[in-house]
Amino acid sequence: MLNAYLTNSAGERFELTGSSILGRSPECTVALAGRQVSGQHCLIVRLSSGCDLLVDLNSTEGTQLNHARMLLPTLLEGGDVIQVGRHVLAYDSKSAESTITALAALAAAAPVATQLNGTGVIAFSLDGLTIPWASERAKTLLPIYFPLEPDRQVPRSITDWLAKIVHQTLPETLRRSQGIRQLVLHLIECAESHNLVVVSEEEVFDAAGIARQLHLSRREGEVLYWVAAGNDRESVGRILFISKRTVDKHCENIFIKLGVTDRAAAVRLVVALPGFAVP
């Protein structure tokens, strides 16, 4: 079991148990004053391996780790220095974890870390019925994609997803689409009192992805993207601020490059691309 602490410059020590939020809000595990500190500034996640992962919660001023601004969540090591606004906190841990275990935890956390950057974070109780806490970004995104249900703090579809993950009948990622955007929920299993979920919003598919996969120019990708979204050529011209004649010329070039003869055939190629969903 990991015993971890943060110590400030005044010698005050904060014990880290489970997952801890640092920020200006008095509800944070470690409350820090100052205008450069966001309400919920950063999070230290206790992973099931026993290691701690530092995550910036999309704070205004950013989180410094060892005198450099964090770009991605990072596993903490004894002696690391965390700076939040003007607060400098030394991280200290005493763990029976072996080096091999720590390296394995880092490898497991790597794909999660790429998804954490700039996203929301939310904690669900182990039964999936309540939300002990959530970052502001998560609070904003969740109701957009999951309508509120009377007498339920957590939408039933999320509760069911979390329950089925326990029985290993569903993947650890849940996606909910709305138009050309989707909400992605990725579960990190915590060994303490709750399940931690990373929440991010992304386009289901974008014009650059179409251009790249079908070997088209950037503008051709944009034209085909809006055509595949169900727009006629005049509408595509208005969206892209080009004439219908220019749209027609781009479509001719697209058909030649793709080896098709009409719009329907081109759209079928787009719809078949991995990750594309019809808006």
C-alpha positions, -999 to 999 in steps of 0.1 A, spaced: 0 0 0 14 34 -9 17 62 17 21 95 -1 22 131 11 25 166 -2 45 191 18 44 229 13 71 254 19 57 261 54 62 225 64 25 216 63 19 180 52 -11 167 34 -17 129 32 -29 116 -1 -54 88 1 -74 76 -29 -77 104 -54 -71 140 -43 -81 173 -60 -60 204 -55 -76 238 -61 -91 270 -48 -125 255 -40 -129 248 -3 -144 214 -13 -110 203 -27 -89 177 -8 -61 202 -7 -74 237 -7 -50 263 -21 -56 301 -21 -46 325 -48 -60 340 -80 -36 319 -101 -52 287 -87 -83 274 -105 -113 261 -85 -103 226 -94 -68 229 -106 -52 194 -107 -59 159 -96 -37 132 -81 -51 98 -91 -44 67 -70 -42 40 -97 -51 3 -89 -13 -4 -90 -8 19 -60 10 45 -80 -1 82 -82 -8 99 -115 -8 138 -117 -35 152 -140 -40 189 -148 -78 196 -148 -76 221 -178 -66 248 -153 -62 284 -165 -26 288 -155 -15 252 -158 3 228 -134 41 228 -131 59 195 -124 96 198 -117 96 234 -129 81 226 -163 44 230 -174 27 196 -177 15 187 -212 3 152 -203 -6 134 -170 25 119 -154 32 93 -128 47 108 -97 80 98 -81 94 106 -46 111 140 -47 89 155 -75 80 191 -71 45 203 -80 37 240 -84 1 253 -84 0 290 -87 24 303 -61 22 271 -41 52 247 -42 45 212 -30 70 184 -26 57 149 -33 70 121 -11 60 84 -11 70 53 8 60 23 -11 67 -14 -12 62 -13 -50 90 -28 -70 106 -9 -99 92 -35 -122 57 -29 -109 61 9 -113 73 5 -149 43 -18 -156 20 9 -142 36 35 -164 31 14 -195 -6 8 -185 -11 45 -179 4 57 -212 -26 52 -235 -48 68 -208 -25 98 -204 -29 107 -241 -67 108 -236 -65 128 -203 -49 159 -216 -74 188 -218 -104 168 -209 -128 164 -179 -125 140 -151 -154 125 -131 -156 101 -102 -185 76 -99 -192 56 -68 -185 19 -71 -222 11 -76 -223 37 -104 -253 55 -87 -237 87 -74 -210 112 -84 -187 121 -54 -170 148 -75 -164 160 -110 -142 186 -127 -160 216 -142 -154 204 -177 -171 171 -169 -200 188 -153 -205 208 -185 -202 180 -209 -222 152 -193 -257 168 -194 -252 178 -231 -250 141 -241 -270 124 -214 -304 140 -206 -312 144 -169 -333 116 -155 -357 122 -125 -344 109 -92 -311 98 -107 -277 115 -103 -261 92 -129 -278 84 -162 -290 48 -163 -269 41 -195 -237 50 -177 -246 30 -146 -253 0 -168 -220 5 -186 -200 6 -154 -218 -25 -141 -211 -45 -172 -174 -35 -172 -171 -52 -138 -183 -84 -154 -160 -78 -184 -189 -78 -209 -182 -42 -223 -151 -23 -232 -137 4 -209 -147 31 -234 -183 44 -239 -191 67 -268 -222 89 -272 -227 107 -305 -246 139 -311 -244 153 -346 -208 154 -358 -194 153 -323 -192 126 -297 -185 123 -260 -159 97 -250 -159 82 -215 -128 61 -206 -127 43 -173 -97 41 -151 -103 16 -123 -93 30 -89 -86 7 -60 -101 30 -33 -138 41 -31 -147 51 -66 -142 46 -104 -125 74 -122 -137 83 -157 -120 106 -182 -145 126 -203 -135 141 -236 -154 156 -266 -143 151 -301 -155 153 -337 -168 119 -349 -148 126 -381 -133 157 -396 -124 170 -431 -87 165 -425 -92 128 -417 -111 124 -450 -84 141 -470 -57 121 -453 -73 87 -457 -85 93 -493 -54 111 -505 -73 144 -513 -62 180 -509 -73 199 -478 -100 218 -497 -112 186 -514 -115 170 -480 -136 199 -467 -159 197 -497 -164 160 -495 -169 162 -457 -199 186 -461 -213 167 -490 -212 135 -470 -230 154 -442 -260 158 -466 -255 192 -480 -261 201 -517 -234 219 -536 -249 254 -531 -250 248 -494 -214 236 -494 -204 268 -512 -220 290 -486 -204 270 -457 -169 272 -473 -174 308 -487 -167 296 -523 -189 296 -554 -211 267 -565 -190 265 -597 -158 261 -575 -176 233 -556 -185 216 -588 -149 217 -600 -137 203 -567 -162 175 -570 -150 166 -605 -115 163 -592 -126 143 -562 -145 118 -584 -114 114 -607 -91 108 -577 -115 83 -561 -123 65 -593 -161 71 -590 -186 86 -612 -211 103 -589 -217 119 -555 -234 88 -540 -204 66 -547 -180 91 -532 -201 94 -500 -202 56 -497 -164 56 -496 -164 83 -468 -190 64 -447 -169 33 -449 -139 50 -434 -130 39 -398 -145 63 -373 -169 81 -396 -205 84 -385 -232 101 -405 -242 134 -388 
